[in-house]
Amino acid sequence: MSKLFSKIKIKDMEARNRIVMPPMCMYSSDDGGFPNSWHLIHYATRAIGGAGLIIMEATAVEKRGRISARDLGIWDDSHVEGLAEIVAEVKKHGASIGIQLAHAGRKCGAPGEDLIAPSPIAFDETYGVPREMTKEDIKEVVSAFKAGAYRALKAGFDIIEIHAAHGYLINEFLSPLTNKRTDEYGGNIENRARFLKEVIKAVREVWPEEKPLMVRVSAEEYAEGGNHDADVAQIINLVKEEGVDVIDVSSGAVVPAKINAYPGYQVRFAETIKKMTGLFVIAGGLVTAPEMAEEILQNDRADMVYLGRELLRNPYWPLAAAKELGDDIKWPEQYERSRK
Ligand SMILES: Cc1cc2nc3c(=O)[nH]c(=O)nc-3n(C[C@H](O)[C@H](O)[C@H](O)COP(=O)(O)O)c2cc1C
């Protein structure tokens, strides 16, 4: 049995293999943030295709925290029912399922919303200048993450991922490039990590101890004066005691900077974070070959591997990968005759 197709247990979540579908915005909701048949079919198909863990796309904890007007939302109790339907369907087909709780901050692209950020600096000329958050705003957003986590629990998710990557609100606090505050939320690394720490703590008040909690990070900002992998590992070490189990390692999008992307370009960041924090780590970025995913795991560079665009292209990638690695996995019974 390959490592890619070996099970993994993290707290009470047991994934059938180490293949992760990372969060990917579908921009297919309505202005109310409700899921529809697109989301149900899209996620259930990846479960039928054999993914081990599916992380639902960035889902806004506040209306003003949306990346676009078509994002999914979890800011209201009425969102739970539709999300629960997707969770049940995905689990029926053997995959574990998580949700990415998100707040876009200064990168909110939904028209007419209040743009908020740690400091009043626009991402680029296509975005407006955000309003510097008051302590009251900070409390409000922390509570919104907590309420979102409670709804995620009600919907039946196995794991929550807090979106602290890609230059969205939490990441804006973490980065010295976007956080110029002079109060206890800015300045040194401990202060910049404070908002994330408060979010994790609040989420953990409602998200049970036995359920795993994950944080997605941009481990490299590709800009002078920005965070690098060792800085991000240090941040994680400052907050992990609040109850973090897994780090999903991504990079970039904090400031407009060029990224030299090639297969596996983020894996070394995952490796650093795994070594420095001792937590479970998910690595990925332009991974498409089963042998490459297997190499990452066999060399202990990460514990799971994500494939984003590859799983958009081919939801049945896991079934084909098992064949390539010589693993005899369970196929959907309905497709047995195509297996050979
Ligand atoms: C259509 C699309 C939407 C995405 N939306 C999100 C998102 O909601 N949250 C997030 O953290 N990353 C998002 N990403 C980034 C992916 O999760 C992933 O990290 C990235 O695509 C690199 O992996 P890949 O090379 O295997 O595609 C998105 C990527 C794509 C292609």
The ligand as a Tripos MOL2 file, in Angstrom:
@<TRIPOS>MOLECULE
LIG
   31    33     1     0     0
SMALL
NO_CHARGES

@<TRIPOS>ATOM
      1 C1        -10.7350   28.3280   -8.8700 C.3       1 LIG1
      2 C2         -9.8700   28.4430   -7.6490 C.ar      1 LIG1
      3 C3        -10.4250   28.9650   -6.4770 C.ar      1 LIG1
      4 C4         -9.6560   29.0290   -5.3130 C.ar      1 LIG1
      5 N1        -10.2450   29.4390   -4.1360 N.ar      1 LIG1
      6 C5         -9.5780   29.3300   -2.9710 C.ar      1 LIG1
      7 C6        -10.2420   29.5010   -1.7200 C.ar      1 LIG1
      8 O1        -11.4590   29.6700   -1.6500 O.2       1 LIG1
      9 N2         -9.4800   29.4320   -0.6010 N.ar      1 LIG1
     10 C7         -8.1490   29.1670   -0.6290 C.ar      1 LIG1
     11 O2         -7.5120   29.1210    0.4220 O.2       1 LIG1
     12 N3         -7.5160   28.9370   -1.7930 N.ar      1 LIG1
     13 C8         -8.1920   28.9820   -2.9600 C.ar      1 LIG1
     14 N4         -7.5610   28.6490   -4.1350 N.ar      1 LIG1
     15 C9         -6.1850   28.1260   -4.0940 C.3       1 LIG1
     16 C10        -6.1950   26.5920   -4.0750 C.3       1 LIG1
     17 O3         -6.7660   26.1070   -2.8720 O.3       1 LIG1
     18 C11        -4.7710   26.0040   -4.2040 C.3       1 LIG1
     19 O4         -4.0140   26.3760   -3.0900 O.3       1 LIG1
     20 C12        -4.0870   26.4740   -5.4830 C.3       1 LIG1
     21 O5         -4.9250   26.2920   -6.6030 O.3       1 LIG1
     22 C13        -2.7490   25.7440   -5.7050 C.3       1 LIG1
     23 O6         -2.9530   24.3680   -5.8170 O.3       1 LIG1
     24 P1         -2.9870   23.6440   -7.2800 P.3       1 LIG1
     25 O7         -1.7360   24.0390   -7.9890 O.co2     1 LIG1
     26 O8         -3.0300   22.1670   -6.9530 O.co2     1 LIG1
     27 O9         -4.2060   24.1250   -7.9920 O.co2     1 LIG1
     28 C14        -8.3050   28.6190   -5.3220 C.ar      1 LIG1
     29 C15        -7.7510   28.1560   -6.5130 C.ar      1 LIG1
     30 C16        -8.5100   28.0380   -7.6530 C.ar      1 LIG1
     31 C17        -7.8990   27.4730   -8.9130 C.3       1 LIG1
@<TRIPOS>BOND
     1     1     2 1
     2     2     3 ar
     3     2    30 ar
     4     3     4 ar
     5     4     5 ar
     6     4    28 ar
     7     5     6 ar
     8     6     7 ar
     9     6    13 1
    10     7     8 2
    11     7     9 ar
    12     9    10 ar
    13    10    11 2
    14    10    12 ar
    15    12    13 ar
    16    13    14 ar
    17    14    15 1
    18    14    28 ar
    19    15    16 1
    20    16    17 1
    21    16    18 1
    22    18    19 1
    23    18    20 1
    24    20    21 1
    25    20    22 1
    26    22    23 1
    27    23    24 1
    28    24    25 2
    29    24    26 1
    30    24    27 1
    31    28    29 ar
    32    29    30 ar
    33    30    31 1
@<TRIPOS>SUBSTRUCTURE
     1 LIG1         1 GROUP 0 **** ****
